[in-house]
């Protein structure tokens, strides 16, 4: 059973669930959640209304071994499984129940490359509460269009955000920066605080956000054979039409189809998984 921390007020209000380490090597969210849990447990933070829930480590075995996953990507299998056959499918059953029981879900992730810029996935911009929560964060980039690029893809989007939407819940997924940076931990903690402040669950006001840029995702590339990225790309690096983005060991290459941004480049991507994404500013 996943370890969960619950802090309730005596006043009706939203149930807000924060998730960390959906991928076991993404530790920034876990560290930030642990700090928040300590403050709630000590009484330094007290919910004015509703309930605040934290699951610091959603994939414990992967977290213990400091790897992304055990059998498969947990954030592609979040749904109810009648006959789970993998570690992550068993976890998905537990997590899907927690998502169903909450009103708002904030899933804290971190990324692969030093100096990666934080950003927010606002998968469903027709959700006005999600937009309000995204605009309350001290994060410059908001990314949209994730569900659409998976519509006809061989990899399906059974993510925390997808399950939340299926259950009629509001959710945000936040990429807080590079796994091992103190800045990513601070970003994750500020996301927790700004979310609760903007919902009036805590007393005070969220920090003033920067001018936010909206990026629309266009597509993603699956690593189909052994190969490497053409250069040490960082998330949200600009790329140009015709630029070589990756080389396969068989001598072929992946060429950028249009001007825009490369997103979430993973130099350690396994064959058959997402290698990088492309998008453009709206």
C-alpha positions, 0 to 999 in steps of 0.5 A, a space after each residue: 500500500 502506498 504511503 499517504 499523508 492526509 490533513 483535514 480541516 473542519 470546514 467543507 472544501 476541496 480535496 487536493 491530492 499531490 503526487 510525487 515520484 510517479 517515475 522513481 528517479 524523479 525525486 524533486 517532487 518527493 523532496 518538496 512533498 516531504 517538506 510540506 508534510 513536515 510543516 502540516 504535521 508540525 502545525 506550521 501549516 493548517 488547512 483552513 478548509 477541505 482536505 490536503 493529501 500527499 503521496 510522496 512516492 507513487 512508485 516505491 520500488 522504482 524509487 528505491 532503485 532510482 530508476 524510472 520504472 520497474 516493468 513499464 511507464 506508470 504514467 501510461 497505465 493509470 486506470 483500473 486493471 481487472 487482472 494486473 500483471 505488472 508492478 505498475 499496473 498494480 500501483 495504477 489500481 491504487 492510484 486511480 482510486 485515490 484520483 477518483 476520491 480527490 477533487 484536484 490532482 497535482 502531479 509533480 515531475 522532473 526532467 532528464 537534463 540539467 538546466 531544463 526549464 520548468 513548465 506546466 502541462 495544462 492538458 484540458 484548457 477548457 477546465 477553468 479551474 485548471 487554467 486558474 491554478 496554472 496561472 497562479 504558478 510562478 512558472 513561465 511556460 504552460 504546455 497544451 495539446 498533450 492528449 491530442 498528440 496521443 490520439 492516434 499514437 501506438 503509445 496510449 495516454 493513460 496518465 494521471 491527467 487522463 484518468 482525472 479527466 475521465 473521472 471529472 476531476 481537475 488536474 495539473 502535471 508540473 515538470 519542475 526542472 532537472 531531477 537533481 537540482 535544488 531549483 526543481 525542489 523549490 519549484 515543486 514546493 512553490 507549486 504546492 503552496 501556490 495551489 493551496 493559497 489560490 484555493 484559499 486552503 491556506 491563508 495568504 496569497 500566491 506569488 505573482 506569476 511571470 508573463 506566461 507563454 503557451 506552447 502547443 505540442 505538435 507531435 512526439 518521436 518514438 525511439 525505434 532503434 539504437 541511436 543518440 540525440 544529435 546534440 545535448 538538447 535541453 527542454 524548450 530549446 529552439 529548433 529549425 525546420 530541416 535541423 537534424 535532431 537525432 541519429 540512428 546507429 544504422 545511419 539514418 537520422 530524424 529531421 525537424 519538420 518545422 520551426 519550434 521547440 524540442 521538448 522533454 528530450 530524453 538521452 536515455 530513452 529506451 527503444 519503443 518509448 518517447 525520445 522527444 516532443 516538438 511544439 510551437 508557441 501559440 
